[in-house]
Amino acid sequence: MTDISTDPALDEWRTYDEFAAGIDTFRLPNVSLAGTAVALTLDDGSAFSLVFDSVAATWTGFDAAGTDPYDAVAVRDDVVFVNIPLESREREAITVVYSTSTRRATVVRSRIAAEALPGEPQVGQEFWAATVDGGDPTGEIPGPSRDLIGKRNVYRYSPHHLYEHVYVSSQRYAWQCLEGVQRGHGDMDLSTVWKFADGLYLFCFREFRIAVASVWLHDLGYQLMTTGIFLGLNGDGDAEHSRGGGHIYPLGSVTYPDAQPV
């Protein structure tokens, strides 16, 4: 039996590609969007559009255009999670979540900065609420949420990946690895939570210690599954995209009696 208090692995902070290997084992299956198209109007008035074939998406937006591979998951019958791990623009990813029933959407743009700056995550993220063109949107507009503050969940991504999250405020979350190459490691990093629909939360984090950020869609309704992606620098210093996903096991939650977190 290993005494983890003296385990030398605890002194070896793992690179992004080391901990991400296999972290999509329990992810929901991919779907093809071939023959479909999505045109979005973002909340700043700009447009972003996607036209899909079986392997790639032709996209237009952010004063640019390109054709890149895509990764799509139907997280619910009417909600699709799409990530564009850009090859045409290295060190960048665009993630879209949209509902075919409410015509609501969110767009996340993740980008790796040219250099690391002290005290700042090297991978930054921008967020937009959006609507799907072609009809009137219904329901709540996606936006920042405090609903996860105080919640404590365990995430099982594979037989060898088990992580705990504690959502401590509107700006930060704490994590620790219970099983996997990062076992014994943990930190408190910047995070953003948006409510997309009932039980569906967009959760994004940006790490300080290594150059990596992630976009997840937590289904905290009946399904208790999460679907996500990573963008970061691997051990060789190259940009790398990875998929993630798995099961959510709620451990409990706390409420604050008086002073509230930011």
C-alpha positions as CSV (number, residue, x, y, z in Angstrom):
1,M,0.0,0.0,0.0
2,T,1.4,3.4,-1.0
3,D,1.7,6.1,1.5
4,I,0.5,9.1,-0.6
5,S,2.0,11.6,1.9
6,T,5.5,10.4,0.7
7,D,4.5,9.5,-2.9
8,P,7.1,11.2,-5.2
9,A,4.5,11.5,-7.9
10,L,2.9,14.3,-5.8
11,D,5.9,16.4,-6.6
12,E,5.6,15.9,-10.4
13,W,2.9,18.2,-11.7
14,R,1.5,16.4,-14.8
15,T,1.3,18.1,-18.2
16,Y,-2.1,18.6,-19.9
17,D,-1.7,15.7,-22.4
18,E,-0.8,13.3,-19.6
19,F,-3.9,13.8,-17.5
20,A,-6.2,14.2,-20.6
21,A,-5.3,10.8,-22.1
22,G,-8.4,8.6,-21.8
23,I,-10.5,11.3,-20.0
24,D,-13.3,10.8,-22.7
25,T,-13.8,7.1,-22.0
26,F,-17.3,7.5,-20.5
27,R,-18.2,10.4,-22.8
28,L,-21.6,10.4,-24.6
29,P,-21.3,9.2,-28.2
30,N,-20.6,11.6,-31.1
31,V,-23.2,12.3,-33.7
32,S,-23.0,13.4,-37.3
33,L,-24.5,16.8,-38.3
34,A,-23.9,16.2,-42.0
35,G,-26.3,18.1,-44.2
36,T,-27.3,20.6,-41.5
37,A,-26.5,24.2,-40.9
38,V,-26.8,26.6,-37.9
39,A,-26.8,30.4,-38.2
40,L,-26.5,32.3,-34.9
41,T,-26.9,35.9,-33.9
42,L,-24.7,36.7,-30.9
43,D,-25.8,39.1,-28.1
44,D,-23.4,41.7,-29.4
45,G,-25.2,41.7,-32.8
46,S,-22.5,39.8,-34.7
47,A,-23.2,36.6,-36.6
48,F,-21.6,33.1,-36.5
49,S,-22.6,30.4,-38.9
50,L,-21.8,26.7,-39.3
51,V,-22.4,24.4,-42.3
52,F,-21.7,20.7,-41.6
53,D,-20.7,17.7,-43.7
54,S,-19.7,14.3,-42.2
55,V,-16.3,15.4,-40.9
56,A,-15.9,19.1,-41.1
57,A,-17.7,22.4,-40.4
58,T,-17.4,25.5,-42.6
59,W,-17.7,28.4,-40.3
60,T,-18.0,32.2,-40.7
61,G,-17.6,34.7,-37.9
62,F,-15.3,36.7,-35.7
63,D,-14.1,38.5,-38.8
64,A,-12.8,35.2,-40.3
65,A,-13.9,32.0,-42.0
66,G,-12.6,28.5,-42.3
67,T,-13.3,24.8,-42.6
68,D,-12.2,22.6,-39.7
69,P,-13.1,19.3,-38.2
70,Y,-15.9,19.3,-35.6
71,D,-17.0,17.2,-32.6
72,A,-20.7,17.0,-31.9
73,V,-22.7,15.4,-29.1
74,A,-26.5,15.3,-28.6
75,V,-26.6,15.9,-24.8
76,R,-30.4,15.9,-24.9
77,D,-32.9,15.2,-27.7
78,D,-33.0,18.9,-28.5
79,V,-29.6,20.2,-27.3
80,V,-26.3,19.8,-29.2
81,F,-22.8,20.4,-28.0
82,V,-20.4,21.3,-30.9
83,N,-16.7,22.0,-30.6
84,I,-14.5,23.3,-33.5
85,P,-10.9,22.5,-32.6
86,L,-9.5,24.9,-35.1
87,E,-6.7,23.7,-37.4
88,S,-7.0,26.8,-39.6
89,R,-6.2,29.0,-36.7
90,E,-3.8,27.3,-34.3
91,R,-4.2,27.7,-30.5
92,E,-8.0,28.4,-30.7
93,A,-11.3,26.5,-30.3
94,I,-14.9,27.6,-30.7
95,T,-17.6,25.7,-28.8
96,V,-21.3,26.1,-29.5
97,V,-24.2,24.8,-27.5
98,Y,-27.6,25.2,-29.1
99,S,-31.2,24.0,-28.7
100,T,-33.4,23.1,-31.6
101,S,-36.5,23.6,-29.6
102,T,-35.9,26.9,-27.7
103,R,-33.5,28.3,-30.4
104,R,-31.2,29.5,-27.6
105,A,-27.4,29.1,-27.9
106,T,-24.1,29.9,-26.2
107,V,-20.7,30.4,-27.9
108,V,-17.4,30.1,-26.2
109,R,-14.1,31.1,-27.8
110,S,-11.0,29.7,-26.1
111,R,-7.5,31.0,-27.1
112,I,-4.0,30.3,-26.0
113,A,-2.0,33.5,-25.5
114,A,1.4,33.9,-27.1
115,E,3.1,34.1,-23.7
116,A,2.3,33.2,-20.1
117,L,1.9,36.2,-17.8
118,P,2.4,36.0,-14.1
119,G,-0.8,35.5,-12.2
120,E,-3.0,34.9,-15.3
121,P,-4.2,31.8,-17.0
122,Q,-2.5,31.5,-20.4
123,V,-5.7,30.2,-22.0
124,G,-8.4,32.8,-22.0
125,Q,-12.1,32.5,-22.8
126,E,-14.9,34.7,-24.1
127,F,-18.6,34.1,-23.8
128,W,-21.8,35.0,-25.8
129,A,-25.4,34.2,-25.5
130,A,-26.9,33.7,-28.9
131,T,-30.1,32.8,-30.8
132,V,-30.6,30.4,-33.7
133,D,-31.8,32.2,-36.7
134,G,-35.0,31.1,-38.5
135,G,-37.6,31.4,-35.7
136,D,-38.4,33.1,-32.4
137,P,-36.4,32.0,-29.4
138,T,-38.3,30.9,-26.3
139,G,-37.4,30.4,-22.6
140,E,-34.7,31.9,-20.5
141,I,-31.7,33.6,-22.1
142,P,-28.5,31.7,-21.2
143,G,-26.3,33.7,-18.8
144,P,-24.1,33.7,-15.7
145,S,-25.5,31.6,-12.9
146,R,-24.8,31.2,-9.1
147,D,-26.7,27.9,-8.9
148,L,-23.6,25.7,-8.5
149,I,-22.1,27.7,-5.6
150,G,-21.7,25.4,-2.6
151,K,-22.2,22.2,-4.6
152,R,-19.7,19.4,-4.4
153,N,-19.6,16.7,-7.1
154,V,-17.4,13.8,-8.2
155,Y,-16.8,13.2,-11.9
156,R,-16.0,9.8,-13.2
157,Y,-14.5,10.1,-16.7
158,S,-12.9,6.6,-17.1
159,P,-11.9,3.7,-14.8
160,H,-8.7,5.7,-14.2
161,H,-10.0,9.3,-14.0
162,L,-12.0,10.4,-10.9
163,Y,-12.1,14.1,-9.9
164,E,-13.9,16.1,-7.2
165,H,-15.1,19.6,-7.8
166,V,-16.3,22.2,-5.2
167,Y,-17.8,25.3,-6.6
168,V,-16.8,28.0,-4.2
169,S,-17.9,31.2,-5.8
170,S,-19.0,32.8,-9.1
171,Q,-15.4,33.1,-10.1
172,R,-13.5,30.0,-8.8
173,Y,-13.8,26.3,-8.2
174,A,-11.6,23.9,-6.3
175,W,-10.6,20.5,-7.6
176,Q,-8.7,17.4,-6.6
177,C,-7.8,14.2,-8.4
178,L,-8.9,11.1,-6.5
179,E,-7.8,8.6,-9.1
180,G,-5.5,9.1,-12.1
181,V,-2.0,10.4,-12.9
182,Q,-2.8,13.6,-11.0
183,R,-3.8,11.7,-7.8
184,G,-3.2,13.9,-4.8
185,H,-3.0,17.0,-6.9
186,G,-5.5,19.8,-6.7
187,D,-5.9,23.6,-7.0
188,M,-8.3,26.4,-7.1
189,D,-8.7,27.9,-10.6
190,L,-10.8,30.5,-12.4
191,S,-14.2,29.3,-13.5
192,T,-17.3,30.5,-15.3
193,V,-20.8,29.0,-14.9
194,W,-23.7,29.8,-17.2
195,K,-27.2,28.3,-17.0
196,F,-28.3,27.1,-20.4
197,A,-31.6,25.5,-19.6
198,D,-33.3,23.6,-16.6
199,G,-30.6,21.3,-15.2
200,L,-28.1,22.2,-18.0
201,Y,-25.0,24.3,-16.9
202,L,-22.1,25.5,-19.0
203,F,-19.0,25.1,-16.8
204,C,-15.7,26.5,-18.0
205,F,-12.3,26.7,-16.2
206,R,-8.9,28.3,-16.8
207,E,-6.0,26.9,-14.9
208,F,-3.2,28.9,-13.5
209,R,-0.5,26.3,-13.1
210,I,-0.5,24.8,-16.6
211,A,-1.8,26.3,-19.9
212,V,-5.2,24.6,-20.2
213,A,-8.8,25.6,-20.3
214,S,-12.0,23.6,-20.7
215,V,-15.6,23.9,-21.7
216,W,-18.2,21.5,-20.2
217,L,-21.9,21.1,-20.4
218,H,-23.1,19.5,-17.1
219,D,-26.5,17.8,-17.3
220,L,-27.5,17.9,-13.6
221,G,-31.1,16.7,-14.4
222,Y,-32.0,13.1,-14.6
223,Q,-29.0,12.1,-16.8
224,L,-26.2,13.3,-14.6
225,M,-23.6,13.3,-17.4
226,T,-21.1,15.9,-18.6
227,T,-19.6,16.5,-22.0
228,G,-16.6,18.7,-22.5
229,I,-13.4,19.6,-24.3
230,F,-9.9,20.9,-23.4
231,L,-7.6,23.3,-25.2
232,G,-4.0,23.7,-23.9
233,L,-0.3,23.3,-24.4
234,N,1.1,19.8,-24.2
235,G,4.4,18.7,-22.7
236,D,6.2,19.7,-26.0
237,G,4.7,23.2,-25.9
238,D,2.3,22.6,-28.8
239,A,-1.4,23.4,-28.9
240,E,-3.6,20.3,-28.4
241,H,-7.3,19.7,-28.3
242,S,-8.9,16.9,-26.3
243,R,-12.4,15.6,-25.5
244,G,-13.8,14.8,-22.1
245,G,-16.9,13.4,-20.6
246,G,-18.4,11.1,-18.1
247,H,-20.7,10.6,-15.1
248,I,-21.6,13.1,-12.4
249,Y,-22.1,11.9,-8.8
250,P,-23.4,14.7,-6.5
251,L,-21.9,14.6,-3.0
252,G,-24.0,17.4,-1.4
253,S,-24.1,21.1,-1.1
254,V,-23.9,23.9,1.5
255,T,-25.7,27.2,1.8
256,Y,-24.3,30.3,3.3
257,P,-26.3,31.8,6.2
258,D,-25.3,35.4,5.9
259,A,-22.3,36.7,3.9
260,Q,-22.3,35.3,0.3
261,P,-19.4,34.4,-2.0
262,V,-18.7,36.8,-4.8
